[in-house]
């Protein structure tokens, strides 16, 4: 095979795999929701964050400051959330009984694992409000996990798949220490938006009238 033809084939092959790799890493996991609700929620979250911390376009500093305040329980929840984000949190809360919801009842989540382990199931006491947790076994989170290049992030999700009853502050602390080159990825930002920000807002939304 002439050298020129071999070189041309090599270039075409390189371009092909580059395009495929870019396409795979450029998946927008928010499109698992065809209604556009996830995208609206993520945009509202980022708007709240950047307006509150006012670090310009420095996304790493903005996100890390947010996580540090969540981890230290010093987040000012009177000033951070916008009315729009509160309303979106209420929408997510109402949808928690849907089969494909990204938040599920803690009792149901634990019962799924208990069934696999043939252990006693967990049920809430009568009259108690159901605790909602992020559905770590659902479509959105699995998309974020599978498209992430961070082993640290994937390990965090794998742990949460087994036991989702982990404090938000502890999750924030673990995410905080992911190295910058992985931390800035869209998958991690979207995880922070839903599992941390909106999970908090669904707990406090009643305080906003």
FIKOLZA-1660 file (N, C-alpha, C; in steps of 0.1 Angstrom, whole numbers, plus 5000, padded with zeros to 4 digits):
% residues 209
   i   px   py   pz ch aa at
   1 5009 4988 5000  A  X  N
   1 5000 5000 5000  A  X CA
   1 5009 5012 5000  A  X  C
   2 5007 5021 4990  A  X  N
   2 5015 5033 4990  A  X CA
   2 5014 5041 5003  A  X  C
   3 5025 5048 5006  A  X  N
   3 5026 5055 5019  A  X CA
   3 5015 5066 5020  A  X  C
   4 5012 5073 5009  A  X  N
   4 5002 5083 5009  A  X CA
   4 4988 5078 5013  A  X  C
   5 4985 5066 5007  A  X  N
   5 4972 5060 5010  A  X CA
   5 4971 5056 5025  A  X  C
   6 4982 5050 5030  A  X  N
   6 4983 5046 5044  A  X CA
   6 4981 5058 5053  A  X  C
   7 4988 5069 5050  A  X  N
   7 4987 5081 5058  A  X CA
   7 4972 5087 5058  A  X  C
   8 4966 5086 5046  A  X  N
   8 4952 5091 5045  A  X CA
   8 4943 5083 5053  A  X  C
   9 4945 5070 5053  A  X  N
   9 4936 5061 5061  A  X CA
   9 4938 5063 5076  A  X  C
  10 4951 5065 5080  A  X  N
  10 4954 5068 5094  A  X CA
  10 4947 5081 5098  A  X  C
  11 4947 5091 5090  A  X  N
  11 4941 5104 5093  A  X CA
  11 4926 5102 5095  A  X  C
  12 4920 5095 5085  A  X  N
  12 4905 5093 5086  A  X CA
  12 4902 5086 5098  A  X  C
  13 4909 5075 5101  A  X  N
  13 4906 5067 5113  A  X CA
  13 4907 5076 5126  A  X  C
  14 4918 5084 5126  A  X  N
  14 4920 5093 5138  A  X CA
  14 4908 5102 5140  A  X  C
  15 4904 5109 5129  A  X  N
  15 4893 5118 5129  A  X CA
  15 4880 5111 5133  A  X  C
  16 4878 5099 5128  A  X  N
  16 4866 5091 5131  A  X CA
  16 4865 5088 5146  A  X  C
  17 4876 5083 5152  A  X  N
  17 4876 5080 5166  A  X CA
  17 4875 5093 5175  A  X  C
  18 4881 5104 5170  A  X  N
  18 4880 5116 5177  A  X CA
  18 4865 5121 5178  A  X  C
  19 4858 5120 5167  A  X  N
  19 4844 5124 5166  A  X CA
  19 4836 5115 5175  A  X  C
  20 4838 5102 5174  A  X  N
  20 4830 5093 5183  A  X CA
  20 4833 5096 5198  A  X  C
  21 4845 5098 5201  A  X  N
  21 4849 5101 5215  A  X CA
  21 4842 5113 5220  A  X  C
  22 4843 5124 5211  A  X  N
  22 4836 5137 5215  A  X CA
  22 4821 5135 5217  A  X  C
  23 4815 5127 5208  A  X  N
  23 4801 5125 5208  A  X CA
  23 4797 5118 5221  A  X  C
  24 4805 5108 5225  A  X  N
  24 4802 5101 5237  A  X CA
  24 4803 5109 5250  A  X  C
  25 4814 5118 5250  A  X  N
  25 4816 5126 5262  A  X CA
  25 4807 5138 5262  A  X  C
  26 4800 5141 5251  A  X  N
  26 4792 5153 5250  A  X CA
  26 4777 5150 5252  A  X  C
  27 4774 5139 5258  A  X  N
  27 4760 5135 5260  A  X CA
  27 4754 5144 5271  A  X  C
  28 4743 5150 5268  A  X  N
  28 4735 5158 5278  A  X CA
  28 4725 5149 5285  A  X  C
  29 4729 5145 5297  A  X  N
  29 4720 5136 5305  A  X CA
  29 4707 5142 5309  A  X  C
  30 4706 5155 5308  A  X  N
  30 4693 5162 5312  A  X CA
  30 4682 5159 5302  A  X  C
  31 4686 5154 5290  A  X  N
  31 4676 5151 5280  A  X CA
  31 4669 5138 5282  A  X  C
  32 4672 5131 5293  A  X  N
  32 4664 5119 5297  A  X CA
  32 4650 5123 5301  A  X  C
  33 4649 5136 5304  A  X  N
  33 4635 5142 5307  A  X CA
  33 4631 5149 5295  A  X  C
  34 4621 5144 5287  A  X  N
  34 4617 5151 5275  A  X CA
  34 4609 5163 5277  A  X  C
  35 4604 5166 5290  A  X  N
  35 4596 5178 5292  A  X CA
  35 4604 5190 5293  A  X  C
  36 4617 5189 5295  A  X  N
  36 4626 5201 5297  A  X CA
  36 4627 5205 5311  A  X  C
  37 4621 5199 5320  A  X  N
  37 4621 5203 5334  A  X CA
  37 4635 5202 5340  A  X  C
  38 4643 5192 5337  A  X  N
  38 4656 5191 5343  A  X CA
  38 4665 5202 5338  A  X  C
  39 4664 5206 5325  A  X  N
  39 4672 5216 5320  A  X CA
  39 4668 5230 5326  A  X  C
  40 4655 5232 5328  A  X  N
  40 4651 5245 5334  A  X CA
  40 4656 5245 5349  A  X  C
  41 4656 5234 5355  A  X  N
  41 4660 5234 5369  A  X CA
  41 4675 5236 5370  A  X  C
  42 4683 5230 5361  A  X  N
  42 4698 5232 5362  A  X CA
  42 4701 5247 5359  A  X  C
  43 4695 5252 5349  A  X  N
  43 4697 5266 5345  A  X CA
  43 4694 5276 5357  A  X  C
  44 4683 5273 5364  A  X  N
  44 4679 5281 5375  A  X CA
  44 4689 5280 5387  A  X  C
  45 4694 5268 5389  A  X  N
  45 4704 5265 5399  A  X CA
  45 4717 5273 5396  A  X  C
  46 4722 5273 5384  A  X  N
  46 4734 5280 5381  A  X CA
  46 4732 5295 5382  A  X  C
  47 4720 5300 5378  A  X  N
  47 4717 5314 5379  A  X CA
  47 4718 5318 5393  A  X  C
  48 4712 5311 5402  A  X  N
  48 4712 5314 5417  A  X CA
  48 4726 5314 5422  A  X  C
  49 4734 5304 5418  A  X  N
  49 4747 5302 5423  A  X CA
  49 4756 5314 5420  A  X  C
  50 4756 5317 5406  A  X  N
  50 4765 5328 5402  A  X CA
  50 4761 5341 5406  A  X  C
  51 4748 5344 5408  A  X  N
  51 4744 5357 5413  A  X CA
  51 4747 5358 5428  A  X  C
  52 4746 5347 5435  A  X  N
  52 4748 5348 5449  A  X CA
  52 4763 5350 5453  A  X  C
  53 4771 5342 5447  A  X  N
  53 4786 5343 5451  A  X CA
  53 4793 5353 5443  A  X  C
  54 4789 5357 5431  A  X  N
  54 4794 5368 5424  A  X CA
  54 4810 5367 5421  A  X  C
  55 4814 5355 5417  A  X  N
  55 4828 5353 5413  A  X CA
  55 4830 5353 5398  A  X  C
  56 4821 5360 5391  A  X  N
  56 4822 5361 5377  A  X CA
  56 4820 5348 5370  A  X  C
  57 4829 5344 5361  A  X  N
  57 4827 5332 5353  A  X CA
  57 4836 5321 5359  A  X  C
  58 4841 5323 5371  A  X  N
  58 4849 5313 5378  A  X CA
  58 4840 5302 5384  A  X  C
  59 4837 5292 5376  A  X  N
  59 4828 5281 5380  A  X CA
  59 4833 5272 5391  A  X  C
  60 4846 5269 5390  A  X  N
  60 4852 5261 5400  A  X CA
  60 4851 5267 5414  A  X  C
  61 4855 5280 5415  A  X  N
  61 4854 5287 5428  A  X CA
  61 4840 5288 5433  A  X  C
  62 4831 5291 5423  A  X  N
  62 4817 5292 5427  A  X CA
  62 4811 5279 5432  A  X  C
  63 4813 5268 5425  A  X  N
  63 4808 5255 5430  A  X CA
  63 4815 5251 5443  A  X  C
  64 4828 5253 5444  A  X  N
  64 4835 5248 5456  A  X CA
  64 4831 5256 5468  A  X  C
  65 4828 5269 5466  A  X  N
  65 4823 5277 5478  A  X CA
  65 4810 5272 5482  A  X  C
  66 4801 5269 5473  A  X  N
  66 4788 5264 5476  A  X CA
  66 4789 5251 5484  A  X  C
  67 4798 5242 5479  A  X  N
  67 4800 5229 5485  A  X CA
  67 4806 5230 5499  A  X  C
  68 4815 5240 5501  A  X  N
  68 4821 5242 5514  A  X CA
  68 4811 5247 5524  A  X  C
  69 4802 5255 5519  A  X  N
  69 4791 5260 5529  A  X CA
  69 4781 5250 5532  A  X  C
  70 4778 5241 5522  A  X  N
  70 4769 5230 5525  A  X CA
  70 4776 5220 5535  A  X  C
  71 4789 5217 5533  A  X  N
  71 4796 5208 5541  A  X CA
  71 4797 5213 5556  A  X  C
  72 4799 5226 5557  A  X  N
  72 4801 5232 5570  A  X CA
  72 4788 5237 5576  A  X  C
  73 4777 5234 5569  A  X  N
  73 4763 5238 5574  A  X CA
  73 4762 5254 5576  A  X  C
  74 4769 5261 5568  A  X  N
  74 4769 5276 5569  A  X CA
  74 4762 5282 5557  A  X  C
  75 4755 5275 5549  A  X  N
  75 4748 5280 5537  A  X CA
  75 4737 5289 5541  A  X  C
  76 4736 5301 5535  A  X  N
  76 4726 5311 5538  A  X CA
  76 4713 5308 5529  A  X  C
  77 4704 5300 5534  A  X  N
  77 4693 5296 5527  A  X CA
  77 4682 5307 5526  A  X  C
  78 4684 5318 5533  A  X  N
  78 4674 5329 5532  A  X CA
  78 4677 5337 5519  A  X  C
  79 4690 5337 5515  A  X  N
  79 4694 5346 5503  A  X CA
  79 4696 5338 5490  A  X  C
  80 4700 5326 5491  A  X  N
  80 4705 5319 5479  A  X CA
  80 4694 5315 5469  A  X  C
  81 4683 5308 5473  A  X  N
  81 4674 5303 5463  A  X CA
  81 4665 5314 5458  A  X  C
  82 4662 5313 5445  A  X  N
  82 4653 5322 5438  A  X CA
  82 4639 5317 5440  A  X  C
  83 4629 5325 5437  A  X  N
  83 4615 5320 5437  A  X CA
  83 4613 5309 5427  A  X  C
  84 4620 5311 5416  A  X  N
  84 4619 5301 5405  A  X CA
  84 4624 5287 5409  A  X  C
  85 4635 5287 5416  A  X  N
  85 4641 5274 5420  A  X CA
  85 4632 5268 5431  A  X  C
  86 4626 5276 5440  A  X  N
  86 4617 5270 5450  A  X CA
  86 4605 5264 5444  A  X  C
  87 4600 5270 5434  A  X  N
  87 4588 5265 5427  A  X CA
  87 4592 5252 5419  A  X  C
  88 4604 5251 5414  A  X  N
  88 4608 5239 5407  A  X CA
  88 4610 5228 5417  A  X  C
  89 4615 5231 5429  A  X  N
  89 4617 5221 5440  A  X CA
  89 4603 5215 5444  A  X  C
  90 4593 5224 5444  A  X  N
  90 4580 5219 5448  A  X CA
  90 4574 5210 5437  A  X  C
  91 4578 5213 5424  A  X  N
  91 4574 5205 5413  A  X CA
  91 4580 5191 5414  A  X  C
  92 4593 5191 5417  A  X  N
  92 4600 5178 5419  A  X CA
  92 4594 5170 5430  A  X  C
  93 4590 5177 5441  A  X  N
  93 4584 5170 5453  A  X CA
  93 4571 5164 5449  A  X  C
  94 4563 5171 5441  A  X  N
  94 4550 5165 5437  A  X CA
  94 4552 5153 5428  A  X  C
  95 4562 5153 5421  A  X  N
  95 4565 5142 5411  A  X CA
  95 4572 5130 5417  A  X  C
  96 4574 5130 5430  A  X  N
  96 4582 5120 5436  A  X CA
  96 4575 5106 5436  A  X  C
  97 4562 5106 5434  A  X  N
  97 4555 5093 5434  A  X CA
  97 4555 5087 5420  A  X  C
  98 4559 5095 5410  A  X  N
  98 4560 5090 5396  A  X CA
  98 4571 5079 5395  A  X  C
  99 4568 5069 5387  A  X  N
  99 4578 5058 5385  A  X CA
  99 4592 5062 5381  A  X  C
 100 4593 5072 5373  A  X  N
 100 4606 5076 5368  A  X CA
 100 4612 5089 5375  A  X  C
 101 4606 5092 5387  A  X  N
 101 4611 5104 5394  A  X CA
 101 4625 5103 5398  A  X  C
 102 4632 5114 5398  A  X  N
 102 4646 5114 5402  A  X CA
 102 4647 5115 5417  A  X  C
 103 4636 5117 5424  A  X  N
 103 4636 5116 5439  A  X CA
 103 4626 5105 5442  A  X  C
 104 4629 5097 5452  A  X  N
 104 4620 5086 5456  A  X CA
 104 4619 5086 5471  A  X  C
 105 4610 5079 5476  A  X  N
 105 4608 5078 5491  A  X CA
 105 4619 5069 5496  A  X  C
 106 4625 5074 5507  A  X  N
 106 4636 5067 5513  A  X CA
 106 4632 5053 5517  A  X  C
 107 4620 5051 5522  A  X  N
 107 4615 5038 5526  A  X CA
 107 4615 5028 5515  A  X  C
 108 4610 5033 5503  A  X  N
 108 4610 5024 5491  A  X CA
 108 4624 5021 5486  A  X  C
 109 4633 5031 5487  A  X  N
 109 4646 5028 5482  A  X CA
 109 4653 5018 5491  A  X  C
 110 4651 5019 5504  A  X  N
 110 4657 5010 5514  A  X CA
 110 4651 4996 5512  A  X  C
 111 4638 4996 5510  A  X  N
 111 4631 4983 5508  A  X CA
 111 4636 4975 5496  A  X  C
 112 4640 4982 5485  A  X  N
 112 4645 4976 5473  A  X CA
 112 4658 4968 5477  A  X  C
 113 4666 4975 5485  A  X  N
 113 4679 4969 5489  A  X CA
 113 4677 4958 5499  A  X  C
 114 4667 4960 5508  A  X  N
 114 4664 4950 5518  A  X CA
 114 4659 4937 5511  A  X  C
 115 4651 4938 5501  A  X  N
 115 4646 4927 5493  A  X CA
 115 4657 4919 5487  A  X  C
 116 4667 4926 5482  A  X  N
 116 4678 4919 5476  A  X CA
 116 4687 4911 5487  A  X  C
 117 4687 4917 5499  A  X  N
 117 4695 4911 5510  A  X CA
 117 4687 4902 5519  A  X  C
 118 4674 4901 5515  A  X  N
 118 4664 4893 5524  A  X CA
 118 4665 4898 5538  A  X  C
 119 4666 4911 5540  A  X  N
 119 4666 4917 5553  A  X CA
 119 4653 4924 5556  A  X  C
 120 4650 4927 5569  A  X  N
 120 4638 4934 5573  A  X CA
 120 4636 4947 5565  A  X  C
 121 4624 4950 5561  A  X  N
 121 4622 4963 5554  A  X CA
 121 4620 4974 5563  A  X  C
 122 4622 4986 5558  A  X  N
 122 4620 4998 5566  A  X CA
 122 4607 5005 5561  A  X  C
 123 4599 5009 5571  A  X  N
 123 4586 5016 5568  A  X CA
 123 4585 5028 5577  A  X  C
 124 4580 5039 5573  A  X  N
 124 4579 5051 5581  A  X CA
 124 4568 5049 5592  A  X  C
 125 4570 5056 5603  A  X  N
 125 4559 5056 5613  A  X CA
 125 4547 5063 5608  A  X  C
 126 4535 5059 5613  A  X  N
 126 4523 5065 5609  A  X CA
 126 4522 5080 5612  A  X  C
 127 4519 5088 5603  A  X  N
 127 4518 5102 5605  A  X CA
 127 4530 5110 5601  A  X  C
 128 4542 5103 5600  A  X  N
 128 4554 5109 5596  A  X CA
 128 4554 5112 5581  A  X  C
 129 4560 5124 5578  A  X  N
 129 4562 5127 5564  A  X CA
 129 4573 5119 5558  A  X  C
 130 4571 5114 5546  A  X  N
 130 4581 5106 5539  A  X CA
 130 4593 5114 5536  A  X  C
 131 4605 5108 5539  A  X  N
 131 4618 5114 5535  A  X CA
 131 4621 5111 5521  A  X  C
 132 4624 5121 5513  A  X  N
 132 4627 5118 5499  A  X CA
 132 4643 5119 5497  A  X  C
 133 4648 5110 5488  A  X  N
 133 4662 5110 5485  A  X CA
 133 4663 5109 5470  A  X  C
 134 4675 5113 5466  A  X  N
 134 4678 5112 5451  A  X CA
 134 4679 5098 5447  A  X  C
 135 4673 5095 5435  A  X  N
 135 4672 5081 5431  A  X CA
 135 4686 5077 5424  A  X  C
 136 4695 5072 5432  A  X  N
 136 4708 5069 5426  A  X CA
 136 4708 5057 5417  A  X  C
 137 4697 5050 5416  A  X  N
 137 4697 5039 5407  A  X CA
 137 4689 5043 5394  A  X  C
 138 4684 5055 5393  A  X  N
 138 4676 5060 5382  A  X CA
 138 4684 5064 5370  A  X  C
 139 4676 5067 5359  A  X  N
 139 4682 5070 5346  A  X CA
 139 4691 5082 5346  A  X  C
 140 4688 5093 5353  A  X  N
 140 4696 5105 5352  A  X CA
 140 4710 5102 5359  A  X  C
 141 4709 5097 5371  A  X  N
 141 4722 5095 5378  A  X CA
 141 4731 5085 5372  A  X  C
 142 4725 5075 5366  A  X  N
 142 4733 5064 5359  A  X CA
 142 4739 5070 5346  A  X  C
 143 4732 5079 5340  A  X  N
 143 4738 5086 5328  A  X CA
 143 4750 5095 5332  A  X  C
 144 4748 5102 5343  A  X  N
 144 4759 5111 5348  A  X CA
 144 4771 5102 5352  A  X  C
 145 4768 5091 5359  A  X  N
 145 4779 5082 5363  A  X CA
 145 4787 5076 5351  A  X  C
 146 4779 5071 5342  A  X  N
 146 4785 5063 5331  A  X CA
 146 4793 5072 5321  A  X  C
 147 4789 5085 5321  A  X  N
 147 4796 5095 5312  A  X CA
 147 4807 5103 5319  A  X  C
 148 4809 5100 5331  A  X  N
 148 4819 5108 5339  A  X CA
 148 4833 5102 5337  A  X  C
 149 4843 5110 5336  A  X  N
 149 4857 5106 5335  A  X CA
 149 4864 5105 5349  A  X  C
 150 4856 5108 5360  A  X  N
 150 4862 5108 5373  A  X CA
 150 4859 5095 5380  A  X  C
 151 4870 5088 5384  A  X  N
 151 4868 5076 5392  A  X CA
 151 4863 5079 5406  A  X  C
 152 4867 5091 5411  A  X  N
 152 4862 5095 5424  A  X CA
 152 4847 5096 5424  A  X  C
 153 4842 5103 5414  A  X  N
 153 4828 5106 5413  A  X CA
 153 4820 5092 5411  A  X  C
 154 4825 5084 5403  A  X  N
 154 4819 5071 5400  A  X CA
 154 4818 5063 5413  A  X  C
 155 4829 5063 5421  A  X  N
 155 4829 5056 5434  A  X CA
 155 4819 5061 5444  A  X  C
 156 4818 5075 5444  A  X  N
 156 4808 5081 5453  A  X CA
 156 4794 5076 5449  A  X  C
 157 4791 5076 5436  A  X  N
 157 4777 5071 5432  A  X CA
 157 4775 5057 5435  A  X  C
 158 4786 5048 5433  A  X  N
 158 4784 5034 5436  A  X CA
 158 4781 5032 5450  A  X  C
 159 4787 5040 5459  A  X  N
 159 4785 5038 5473  A  X CA
 159 4770 5042 5477  A  X  C
 160 4766 5053 5470  A  X  N
 160 4752 5058 5473  A  X CA
 160 4742 5049 5467  A  X  C
 161 4745 5042 5457  A  X  N
 161 4735 5032 5451  A  X CA
 161 4732 5021 5461  A  X  C
 162 4742 5018 5470  A  X  N
 162 4739 5008 5480  A  X CA
 162 4732 5013 5492  A  X  C
 163 4736 5026 5496  A  X  N
 163 4730 5032 5508  A  X CA
 163 4728 5047 5505  A  X  C
 164 4716 5051 5501  A  X  N
 164 4713 5064 5498  A  X CA
 164 4711 5073 5509  A  X  C
 165 4710 5068 5522  A  X  N
 165 4707 5076 5533  A  X CA
 165 4720 5082 5539  A  X  C
 166 4726 5091 5531  A  X  N
 166 4739 5097 5535  A  X CA
 166 4736 5113 5536  A  X  C
 167 4741 5119 5546  A  X  N
 167 4738 5133 5547  A  X CA
 167 4744 5142 5536  A  X  C
 168 4736 5152 5532  A  X  N
 168 4740 5161 5521  A  X CA
 168 4754 5167 5524  A  X  C
 169 4756 5171 5536  A  X  N
 169 4769 5177 5540  A  X CA
 169 4781 5168 5537  A  X  C
 170 4779 5155 5540  A  X  N
 170 4790 5145 5537  A  X CA
 170 4792 5143 5522  A  X  C
 171 4781 5143 5515  A  X  N
 171 4782 5141 5500  A  X CA
 171 4790 5154 5495  A  X  C
 172 4786 5166 5499  A  X  N
 172 4792 5178 5495  A  X CA
 172 4807 5178 5498  A  X  C
 173 4811 5173 5509  A  X  N
 173 4825 5172 5513  A  X CA
 173 4833 5163 5504  A  X  C
 174 4827 5152 5500  A  X  N
 174 4834 5142 5492  A  X CA
 174 4835 5148 5477  A  X  C
 175 4825 5154 5472  A  X  N
 175 4825 5160 5459  A  X CA
 175 4836 5171 5459  A  X  C
 176 4837 5179 5469  A  X  N
 176 4846 5190 5470  A  X CA
 176 4860 5187 5467  A  X  C
 177 4864 5175 5471  A  X  N
 177 4878 5171 5470  A  X CA
 177 4882 5164 5456  A  X  C
 178 4872 5164 5447  A  X  N
 178 4875 5159 5434  A  X CA
 178 4885 5169 5427  A  X  C
 179 4895 5164 5421  A  X  N
 179 4905 5173 5414  A  X CA
 179 4899 5182 5404  A  X  C
 180 4904 5194 5402  A  X  N
 180 4899 5204 5393  A  X CA
 180 4896 5199 5379  A  X  C
 181 4905 5191 5374  A  X  N
 181 4903 5187 5360  A  X CA
 181 4891 5178 5358  A  X  C
 182 4887 5172 5368  A  X  N
 182 4874 5163 5368  A  X CA
 182 4862 5171 5373  A  X  C
 183 4865 5179 5383  A  X  N
 183 4854 5186 5390  A  X CA
 183 4846 5195 5381  A  X  C
 184 4853 5201 5371  A  X  N
 184 4846 5211 5362  A  X CA
 184 4837 5204 5352  A  X  C
 185 4836 5191 5352  A  X  N
 185 4828 5184 5342  A  X CA
 185 4813 5186 5344  A  X  C
 186 4806 5186 5333  A  X  N
 186 4791 5189 5334  A  X CA
 186 4784 5178 5343  A  X  C
 187 4789 5166 5342  A  X  N
 187 4782 5155 5350  A  X CA
 187 4783 5158 5365  A  X  C
 188 4794 5163 5369  A  X  N
 188 4795 5166 5384  A  X CA
 188 4787 5178 5387  A  X  C
 189 4787 5188 5379  A  X  N
 189 4779 5200 5381  A  X CA
 189 4764 5197 5382  A  X  C
 190 4759 5188 5373  A  X  N
 190 4745 5185 5373  A  X CA
 190 4742 5176 5385  A  X  C
 191 4751 5168 5390  A  X  N
 191 4749 5160 5402  A  X CA
 191 4747 5170 5414  A  X  C
 192 4756 5180 5415  A  X  N
 192 4755 5190 5425  A  X CA
 192 4742 5197 5425  A  X  C
 193 4737 5200 5413  A  X  N
 193 4725 5208 5412  A  X CA
 193 4713 5200 5418  A  X  C
 194 4712 5187 5414  A  X  N
 194 4700 5180 5418  A  X CA
 194 4702 5173 5431  A  X  C
 195 4713 5166 5433  A  X  N
 195 4714 5158 5446  A  X CA
 195 4716 5167 5458  A  X  C
 196 4723 5178 5456  A  X  N
 196 4726 5187 5467  A  X CA
 196 4716 5199 5468  A  X  C
 197 4716 5207 5457  A  X  N
 197 4708 5219 5458  A  X CA
 197 4693 5217 5459  A  X  C
 198 4688 5209 5450  A  X  N
 198 4673 5207 5450  A  X CA
 198 4669 5198 5461  A  X  C
 199 4677 5189 5465  A  X  N
 199 4674 5181 5477  A  X CA
 199 4672 5189 5489  A  X  C
 200 4681 5199 5491  A  X  N
 200 4680 5209 5502  A  X CA
 200 4667 5217 5500  A  X  C
 201 4664 5222 5488  A  X  N
 201 4653 5231 5486  A  X CA
 201 4639 5223 5489  A  X  C
 202 4639 5211 5486  A  X  N
 202 4627 5203 5488  A  X CA
 202 4624 5202 5503  A  X  C
 203 4634 5202 5511  A  X  N
 203 4632 5201 5526  A  X CA
 203 4628 5215 5532  A  X  C
 204 4633 5226 5526  A  X  N
 204 4630 5239 5532  A  X CA
 204 4619 5247 5525  A  X  C
 205 4614 5242 5514  A  X  N
 205 4605 5250 5506  A  X CA
 205 4593 5255 5514  A  X  C
 206 4588 5248 5524  A  X  N
 206 4577 5252 5532  A  X CA
 206 4579 5266 5539  A  X  C
 207 4592 5268 5542  A  X  N
 207 4595 5281 5548  A  X CA
 207 4594 5293 5540  A  X  C
 208 4592 5291 5527  A  X  N
 208 4591 5302 5517  A  X CA
 208 4576 5306 5514  A  X  C
 209 4567 5300 5521  A  X  N
 209 4553 5304 5520  A  X CA
 209 4546 5298 5508  A  X  C
% end
